[in-house]
C-alpha cells in the first residue's frame, strides 16, 4: 500500500478499508491534469524562492518523463497506489529522492484534487462544446437544403399544420445553440484556480496564486480557501447541462425513431448506423437513436447522485466528495459519445421528401388556413372554425383531403368559398405566407439561417487561451 500519510498511525490500514478508500481505479483518468498542476505549482515555488532553479528543473524534467512514459504505456498506473496523486509523487521520489519530496510543499491533496477535477472538467466541457458545434453545423446544412421540403408539423403527435423540414430542424438548432451558451456560461464561472487553498485555510508559505492560475489558463485564483477545496458547483452545473443536452438528443432520437417506422417512412437511416434482427431478416432497426434515448438516464443519474452527495456536506472537504468522479466521468463520456454518433447518423440520413409532402396533404394540416380564408371573407372566426370542422368530417367520410373537394362541395357547406380557396390552402401558401421571424416561410427561414450562421461564426472558444499546456511543457 503506497500512501502519502501514516506518520501518526501505529498500525497498517485494513486491506478492505484501504480498497474502499482508494480512488486510483478511477481518478487515474486525470493523470495528465495532476502532472500539469504539479508542474505549475513547481514553477510558482521556484519563482517565490521556495525551490531552487535546479530543483525546479529536475522536478519538471522528471514530471515530463513520467507523463511521457504513462502516455506511451511504458509506465503503468498501478493499483498499489491509493490515488493518482500518490502514484505521481511516489514515482517522482523514486527517481529524484529528496528533491522529489519537495513537490508537495505548500499544497494539500484537498486543493490538489480540487484542481485536477476542475482542469479535467474544463477539458471535457471544451470538447463537448466542439461536438455541439459540429452537430449544429450538420443541422444547419440540412436546413439550407430543405427550405422547400414540406412536411406536417405536430402537436400531441397529431398532424397540425404544414411546415418545412428546415423549420423543424431549426427548432433543434435553437436547443443545441442554447446548450453551447450554457457551456460558455459554465466556463466563465468555473475558470478559477483552487490551488493554494491548502487543506482548507491556505498556507504560511508565500505562494503566488495569481501566477499559478495564469500558468494553468485560469482567470485568477478562487477567493475563499474553504470554498476552493469543497466547491463542486461547476461540476453540478456541467452535469445539469449534459442532462439537458441528452434530453434534447433523446427528443430528437424519439422523432427519428417515429419517422423511421413503417407507418411514417419519413427517413431512411444509413446502414452504418442501423442494425438487423437475429431472426427477422426484413428488420432495419434504429439502434443508435434508441441507445441515445436510453443512455439519457445514465447522465441524469450522475447529476442526481452528485446533488445527493453534496446536499449534506459541511465545510470544508469531506471524503464523500470522492464520489464526484466515477459517475461524472461516465456521464461525460456518455454525452460525448452520443453527440458524436448522433451527428454521424444525422449527417448520413436520407429524407423521404415525397412521403413527407404526402403526409402533410392527407393530414388536414391546411384546415387552419381554410378557416383563415373564411375569416378574411367576413366570417367570424368561431363560425369559420365550425364550418371547417364539418368539412373535415366530410373529408374523413370520403377519405379525401380538403383540396380534393370540388367547389360545389365546399359551397354546399359554406357559400363564401370561391375558386381562390384552392390557392389559399395549397401547402406552399400555407407555409410561405407565414413570414414572421421564426415562422416556416422561405423568406423567414432565410433570415433565421443567416442569424444561425452568425451565431456559429461568433465562436466563444476563439477567446479562450488553450495554449497553457504547451507553455507548461516548454518550461
C-alpha positions as CSV (number, residue, x, y, z in Angstrom):
1,X,0.0,0.0,0.0
2,X,1.6,3.3,-1.2
3,X,0.3,6.2,0.8
4,X,1.2,9.8,1.3
5,X,0.4,9.7,5.0
6,X,0.9,7.5,8.0
7,X,3.2,9.2,10.5
8,X,0.7,9.4,13.3
9,X,-0.6,5.9,12.7
10,X,0.7,2.9,14.6
11,X,-0.8,0.1,12.5
12,X,-1.5,-0.7,8.9
13,X,-4.8,0.2,7.4
14,X,-7.1,-2.9,7.0
15,X,-6.9,-4.0,3.4
16,X,-10.7,-3.8,2.9
17,X,-10.6,-0.3,4.3
18,X,-7.8,0.6,2.0
19,X,-9.6,-0.7,-1.0
20,X,-12.8,1.1,0.0
21,X,-10.9,4.3,0.5
22,X,-8.7,4.1,-2.6
23,X,-9.6,6.0,-5.8
24,X,-6.8,5.0,-8.2
25,X,-9.0,2.8,-10.3
26,X,-11.0,5.9,-11.5
27,X,-9.0,9.0,-10.6
28,X,-6.1,7.8,-12.8
29,X,-8.3,9.3,-15.6
30,X,-6.8,12.7,-14.8
31,X,-3.1,11.7,-14.5
32,X,-2.3,14.4,-17.1
33,X,-4.1,17.1,-15.1
34,X,-2.4,16.0,-11.9
35,X,1.1,16.3,-13.6
36,X,0.3,19.6,-15.2
37,X,-1.0,21.0,-11.9
38,X,2.2,19.9,-10.2
39,X,4.3,21.5,-12.9
40,X,2.6,24.8,-12.4
41,X,3.0,24.5,-8.7
42,X,6.7,23.8,-9.0
43,X,7.2,26.8,-11.3
44,X,5.5,29.0,-8.8
45,X,7.5,27.6,-5.9
46,X,10.8,28.4,-7.7
47,X,9.5,31.9,-8.6
48,X,8.8,32.5,-4.9
49,X,12.3,31.3,-3.8
50,X,10.9,28.2,-2.1
51,X,12.7,25.9,-4.6
52,X,16.0,26.5,-6.3
53,X,16.2,26.8,-10.1
54,X,18.0,23.4,-10.2
55,X,15.3,21.7,-8.1
56,X,12.6,23.2,-10.3
57,X,14.4,22.0,-13.5
58,X,14.9,18.5,-12.1
59,X,11.3,18.1,-11.0
60,X,9.9,19.4,-14.2
61,X,12.1,17.2,-16.3
62,X,11.1,14.1,-14.3
63,X,7.4,15.0,-14.3
64,X,7.6,15.3,-18.1
65,X,9.3,11.9,-18.2
66,X,6.6,10.3,-16.1
67,X,3.9,11.9,-18.3
68,X,5.5,10.6,-21.5
69,X,6.0,7.1,-20.1
70,X,2.4,6.9,-18.9
71,X,1.1,8.0,-22.3
72,X,3.4,5.6,-24.2
73,X,2.4,2.7,-21.9
74,X,6.0,2.3,-20.6
75,X,4.9,3.2,-17.1
76,X,1.7,1.5,-15.9
77,X,-0.6,3.2,-13.3
78,X,-0.7,0.6,-10.6
79,X,-3.5,0.0,-8.0
80,X,-0.9,-0.4,-5.3
81,X,-1.1,3.4,-5.0
82,X,-4.0,4.9,-3.2
83,X,-4.8,7.6,-5.8
84,X,-3.3,9.3,-8.8
85,X,-1.6,11.9,-6.6
86,X,0.4,9.3,-4.7
87,X,1.3,7.5,-7.9
88,X,2.8,10.6,-9.5
89,X,4.6,11.7,-6.3
90,X,5.9,8.3,-5.4
91,X,7.4,7.8,-8.9
92,X,8.9,11.3,-8.7
93,X,10.5,10.5,-5.4
94,X,11.8,7.1,-6.6
95,X,13.6,9.0,-9.4
96,X,14.7,12.2,-7.6
97,X,15.0,11.2,-3.9
98,X,14.8,14.2,-1.5
99,X,14.2,16.7,-4.3
100,X,11.1,14.9,-5.3
101,X,9.8,15.1,-1.7
102,X,9.7,18.9,-2.0
103,X,7.0,18.8,-4.7
104,X,4.1,18.9,-2.2
105,X,5.4,22.0,-0.3
106,X,2.5,24.4,0.3
107,X,0.0,22.1,-1.1
108,X,-2.7,19.6,0.2
109,X,-4.3,16.7,-1.5
110,X,-7.5,18.7,-0.9
111,X,-6.6,21.6,-3.2
112,X,-4.7,19.2,-5.5
113,X,-7.7,17.1,-6.2
114,X,-9.9,20.2,-6.5
115,X,-7.6,21.5,-9.2
116,X,-7.4,18.2,-11.0
117,X,-11.2,17.8,-11.2
118,X,-11.6,21.4,-12.3
119,X,-8.9,21.0,-15.0
120,X,-10.5,17.7,-16.2
121,X,-14.0,19.1,-16.2
122,X,-12.8,22.2,-18.1
123,X,-11.2,20.0,-20.8
124,X,-14.4,17.9,-21.1
125,X,-16.5,21.0,-21.3
126,X,-14.5,22.4,-24.2
127,X,-14.6,19.0,-26.0
128,X,-18.4,18.7,-25.5
129,X,-18.8,22.3,-26.9
130,X,-16.8,21.3,-30.0
131,X,-19.1,18.3,-30.6
132,X,-22.1,20.6,-30.2
133,X,-20.7,22.9,-32.8
134,X,-20.3,20.1,-35.2
135,X,-23.8,18.9,-34.6
136,X,-25.1,22.5,-35.2
137,X,-23.2,22.7,-38.5
138,X,-24.8,19.4,-39.6
139,X,-28.3,20.7,-38.7
140,X,-27.7,24.0,-40.4
141,X,-26.7,22.2,-43.6
142,X,-30.0,20.2,-43.6
143,X,-31.9,23.4,-43.0
144,X,-30.3,25.1,-46.0
145,X,-31.0,22.1,-48.2
146,X,-34.7,21.8,-47.2
147,X,-36.3,25.2,-47.3
148,X,-38.9,23.9,-49.6
149,X,-39.3,20.4,-48.2
150,X,-42.9,20.4,-46.8
151,X,-43.9,18.1,-44.0
152,X,-46.5,18.1,-41.3
153,X,-45.9,19.8,-38.0
154,X,-47.3,18.0,-35.0
155,X,-48.9,18.7,-31.7
156,X,-49.9,15.8,-29.4
157,X,-48.3,13.6,-32.1
158,X,-51.2,14.5,-34.4
159,X,-50.8,16.4,-37.6
160,X,-51.4,20.1,-37.0
161,X,-50.1,22.5,-39.6
162,X,-47.7,22.3,-42.6
163,X,-44.1,23.3,-42.0
164,X,-40.8,22.6,-43.7
165,X,-38.1,20.2,-42.7
166,X,-35.8,23.3,-42.5
167,X,-38.2,24.8,-39.9
168,X,-38.4,21.5,-37.9
169,X,-34.6,21.3,-37.9
170,X,-34.3,24.9,-36.8
171,X,-36.1,24.1,-33.6
172,X,-33.2,21.7,-32.7
173,X,-30.7,24.2,-33.8
174,X,-32.2,26.6,-31.1
175,X,-32.0,23.8,-28.5
176,X,-28.4,22.8,-29.1
177,X,-27.5,26.5,-29.6
178,X,-28.7,27.2,-26.0
179,X,-26.6,24.2,-24.9
180,X,-23.5,25.9,-26.3
181,X,-24.4,29.0,-24.5
182,X,-24.6,27.0,-21.3
183,X,-21.1,25.6,-21.9
184,X,-19.8,29.2,-22.2
185,X,-21.7,30.3,-19.0
186,X,-20.3,27.4,-17.0
187,X,-16.7,28.0,-18.3
188,X,-16.9,31.7,-17.2
189,X,-17.9,30.7,-13.7
190,X,-15.6,27.7,-13.2
191,X,-12.4,29.1,-14.7
192,X,-10.7,30.0,-11.4
193,X,-7.9,28.1,-9.7
194,X,-8.3,26.4,-6.3
195,X,-4.6,25.5,-6.0
196,X,-3.1,27.3,-3.0
197,X,-6.2,26.8,-0.8
198,X,-4.3,24.1,1.1
199,X,-6.4,21.7,3.2
200,X,-8.9,24.5,3.9
201,X,-7.1,27.5,5.4
202,X,-4.4,28.3,2.9
203,X,-0.7,28.1,3.8
204,X,2.0,30.1,5.6
205,X,4.3,29.8,2.5
206,X,4.4,32.9,0.3
207,X,2.6,31.4,-2.6
208,X,1.8,33.4,-5.7
209,X,-1.7,32.1,-6.5
210,X,-2.2,34.6,-9.3
211,X,0.9,33.2,-11.1
212,X,-0.2,29.6,-10.7
213,X,-3.6,30.5,-12.0
214,X,-2.1,32.2,-15.0
215,X,0.1,29.3,-15.8
216,X,-2.9,26.9,-15.9
217,X,-5.0,29.2,-18.1
218,X,-7.4,30.4,-15.3
219,X,-8.8,33.9,-14.9
220,X,-7.4,34.0,-11.4
221,X,-7.4,32.2,-8.0
222,X,-10.5,31.3,-6.1
223,X,-11.2,33.8,-3.3
224,X,-12.0,31.6,-0.4
225,X,-9.8,28.6,0.6
226,X,-12.7,26.7,2.2
227,X,-14.9,27.0,-0.8
228,X,-11.9,26.4,-3.1
229,X,-11.5,22.8,-1.8
230,X,-15.1,22.0,-1.3
231,X,-16.8,23.6,-4.3
232,X,-18.3,21.2,-6.9
233,X,-21.0,23.7,-8.2
234,X,-19.2,23.8,-11.6
235,X,-19.4,20.1,-11.9
236,X,-23.1,20.0,-10.9
237,X,-23.7,22.8,-13.5
238,X,-21.9,20.8,-16.1
239,X,-23.8,17.6,-15.4
240,X,-27.0,19.6,-15.5
241,X,-26.0,21.0,-18.9
242,X,-25.1,17.5,-20.1
243,X,-28.5,16.3,-18.9
244,X,-30.2,19.0,-20.9
245,X,-28.1,18.1,-24.0
246,X,-29.1,14.4,-23.5
247,X,-32.8,15.4,-23.1
248,X,-32.5,17.3,-26.5
249,X,-30.8,14.3,-28.1
250,X,-33.4,12.0,-26.7
251,X,-36.3,14.1,-28.0
252,X,-34.6,14.2,-31.4
253,X,-34.0,10.5,-31.3
254,X,-37.6,9.8,-30.4
255,X,-38.7,11.7,-33.5
256,X,-36.2,9.9,-35.8
257,X,-37.4,6.5,-34.4
258,X,-41.0,7.5,-35.2
259,X,-40.1,8.9,-38.7
260,X,-38.1,5.7,-39.4
261,X,-41.2,3.5,-38.7
262,X,-43.0,1.7,-41.4
263,X,-46.1,3.8,-40.8
264,X,-44.2,7.1,-41.3
265,X,-41.3,6.3,-43.6
266,X,-40.0,9.9,-43.4
267,X,-36.4,8.9,-43.2
268,X,-34.0,6.1,-44.0
269,X,-31.1,5.7,-41.6
270,X,-27.8,4.8,-43.2
271,X,-26.8,1.1,-42.9
272,X,-23.7,2.2,-40.9
273,X,-26.0,3.5,-38.1
274,X,-28.5,0.7,-38.1
275,X,-28.7,-3.0,-37.1
276,X,-30.7,-6.0,-38.1
277,X,-32.6,-8.7,-36.3
278,X,-31.2,-12.2,-35.5
279,X,-34.4,-13.9,-36.7
280,X,-36.3,-11.3,-38.8
281,X,-34.4,-10.6,-42.0
282,X,-36.5,-7.7,-43.0
283,X,-35.7,-5.6,-40.0
284,X,-33.5,-2.4,-40.0
285,X,-33.5,-1.1,-36.5
286,X,-32.7,2.5,-35.4
287,X,-30.4,1.2,-32.6
288,X,-28.3,4.4,-32.3
289,X,-31.3,6.6,-31.8
290,X,-32.7,4.1,-29.3
291,X,-29.5,3.9,-27.4
292,X,-29.1,7.6,-27.2
293,X,-32.6,7.8,-25.8
294,X,-31.8,5.1,-23.3
295,X,-28.4,6.5,-22.2
296,X,-30.0,9.7,-21.2
297,X,-31.0,8.2,-17.9
298,X,-27.3,7.5,-17.1
299,X,-26.5,11.1,-17.3
300,X,-29.5,12.1,-15.3
301,X,-28.4,9.6,-12.7
302,X,-24.9,11.2,-12.4
303,X,-26.5,14.6,-11.8
304,X,-28.9,13.4,-9.1
305,X,-26.1,11.3,-7.5
306,X,-23.8,14.3,-7.1
307,X,-26.6,16.6,-5.9
308,X,-27.5,14.0,-3.3
309,X,-23.8,13.5,-2.2
310,X,-23.3,17.3,-1.8
311,X,-26.5,18.2,0.0
312,X,-25.4,17.3,3.5
313,X,-21.7,18.0,3.4
314,X,-20.4,20.6,5.9
315,X,-17.4,22.8,5.1
316,X,-14.8,22.1,4.1
317,X,-13.5,18.9,2.4
318,X,-15.1,15.5,3.3
319,X,-14.3,12.1,1.8
320,X,-17.9,11.9,0.4
321,X,-16.7,14.2,-2.3
322,X,-14.6,11.4,-3.8
323,X,-18.0,10.3,-5.1
324,X,-17.9,13.2,-7.6
325,X,-15.8,11.2,-10.0
326,X,-16.9,7.8,-11.2
327,X,-20.5,8.7,-12.3
328,X,-19.4,12.1,-13.6
329,X,-16.7,10.5,-15.8
330,X,-19.2,8.1,-17.2
331,X,-21.7,10.9,-17.8
332,X,-19.1,13.0,-19.7
333,X,-18.0,10.0,-21.8
334,X,-21.6,9.1,-22.5
335,X,-22.7,12.5,-23.6
336,X,-19.7,13.0,-25.9
337,X,-20.2,9.6,-27.4
338,X,-23.9,10.2,-28.0
339,X,-23.2,13.6,-29.6
340,X,-20.6,12.2,-32.0
341,X,-22.7,9.2,-33.0
342,X,-25.9,11.1,-33.3
343,X,-24.2,13.7,-35.6
344,X,-22.9,10.9,-37.8
345,X,-26.4,9.3,-38.0
346,X,-28.0,12.6,-38.9
347,X,-25.4,13.6,-41.5
348,X,-25.9,10.3,-43.4
349,X,-29.7,10.1,-43.0
350,X,-31.9,10.3,-46.1
351,X,-35.2,12.2,-46.0
352,X,-38.1,10.9,-48.0
353,X,-39.4,14.3,-49.2
354,X,-42.3,13.0,-51.2
355,X,-43.6,11.0,-48.3
356,X,-43.4,14.0,-46.0
357,X,-45.3,16.1,-48.5
358,X,-47.9,13.4,-49.0
359,X,-48.3,13.1,-45.2
360,X,-48.9,16.8,-44.9
361,X,-51.5,16.7,-47.7
362,X,-53.5,14.0,-46.0
363,X,-53.5,15.2,-42.5
364,X,-55.8,18.2,-42.8
365,X,-52.8,20.4,-41.9
366,X,-54.3,23.2,-44.1
367,X,-57.6,23.3,-42.0
368,X,-56.5,26.4,-40.1
369,X,-55.8,28.2,-43.4
370,X,-59.2,27.2,-44.7
371,X,-60.7,28.8,-41.5
372,X,-58.5,31.9,-42.0
373,X,-59.8,32.2,-45.6
374,X,-63.3,32.4,-44.3
375,X,-62.4,35.0,-41.7
376,X,-60.7,37.1,-44.4
377,X,-64.1,37.0,-46.2
378,X,-66.1,38.3,-43.3
379,X,-67.0,35.1,-41.4
380,X,-66.4,35.3,-37.6
381,X,-63.6,33.0,-36.5
382,X,-65.7,30.8,-34.2
383,X,-68.2,30.2,-37.1
384,X,-65.3,29.6,-39.5
385,X,-63.9,27.1,-37.1
386,X,-67.2,25.2,-37.0
387,X,-67.5,25.3,-40.8
388,X,-64.1,23.8,-41.4
389,X,-64.8,21.2,-38.7
390,X,-67.8,20.0,-40.8
391,X,-65.5,20.0,-43.9
392,X,-63.1,17.7,-42.1
393,X,-65.9,15.3,-41.2
394,X,-67.0,15.3,-44.8
395,X,-63.5,14.6,-46.0
396,X,-63.0,11.8,-43.4
397,X,-66.1,10.1,-44.7
398,X,-65.0,10.4,-48.3
399,X,-61.3,9.6,-47.4
400,X,-60.1,12.7,-49.3
401,X,-58.0,15.8,-48.4
402,X,-59.7,19.2,-48.3
403,X,-58.2,20.4,-51.6
404,X,-59.7,17.4,-53.3
405,X,-63.2,18.6,-52.7
406,X,-65.0,20.3,-55.6
407,X,-66.0,23.9,-55.3
408,X,-69.7,22.9,-55.3
409,X,-69.0,20.5,-52.4
410,X,-67.3,23.4,-50.5
411,X,-70.1,25.8,-51.3
412,X,-72.7,23.3,-50.0
413,X,-71.1,23.7,-46.6
414,X,-70.4,27.5,-46.9
415,X,-71.3,29.7,-49.9
416,X,-68.4,32.0,-49.0
417,X,-65.9,29.7,-50.7
418,X,-64.7,30.7,-54.2
419,X,-62.2,29.4,-56.7
420,X,-59.3,31.1,-54.9
421,X,-59.7,28.8,-51.9
422,X,-57.5,26.2,-53.6
423,X,-54.6,28.6,-53.8
424,X,-55.2,29.7,-50.2
425,X,-55.0,26.2,-48.8
426,X,-52.2,24.9,-51.0
427,X,-49.2,23.6,-49.0
428,X,-46.9,26.2,-50.4
429,X,-49.3,29.0,-49.5
430,X,-49.9,27.6,-46.0
431,X,-46.1,27.6,-45.4
432,X,-44.9,30.7,-47.2
433,X,-47.5,33.2,-46.1
434,X,-46.1,32.7,-42.6
435,X,-43.3,35.2,-42.7
436,X,-42.8,36.5,-39.2
437,X,-39.3,35.8,-37.9
438,X,-39.3,32.2,-36.5
439,X,-42.0,31.0,-38.9
440,X,-41.6,28.3,-41.6
441,X,-42.0,30.6,-44.7
442,X,-39.0,30.5,-47.0
443,X,-38.1,34.2,-46.6
444,X,-38.5,34.0,-42.8
445,X,-36.3,30.8,-42.7
446,X,-33.6,32.6,-44.8
447,X,-33.4,35.3,-42.2
448,X,-33.2,32.7,-39.5
449,X,-30.4,30.8,-41.3
450,X,-28.3,34.0,-41.6
451,X,-28.7,34.6,-37.9
452,X,-27.7,31.0,-37.1
453,X,-24.6,31.3,-39.4
454,X,-23.6,34.4,-37.4
455,X,-24.1,32.5,-34.2
456,X,-21.8,29.8,-35.3
457,X,-19.2,32.2,-36.7
458,X,-19.0,34.0,-33.3
459,X,-17.3,31.1,-31.5
460,X,-16.8,31.8,-27.9
461,X,-13.9,29.3,-27.8
462,X,-11.9,31.6,-30.0
463,X,-11.3,33.9,-27.0
464,X,-10.2,31.0,-24.7
465,X,-6.5,30.6,-24.0
466,X,-5.8,27.0,-24.6
467,X,-2.0,27.0,-25.1
468,X,-1.2,26.7,-21.4
469,X,-0.4,23.0,-21.7
470,X,2.2,23.9,-24.4
471,X,3.6,26.7,-22.2
472,X,4.0,24.5,-19.2
473,X,5.6,21.6,-21.1
474,X,8.0,24.1,-22.7
475,X,9.4,25.2,-19.3
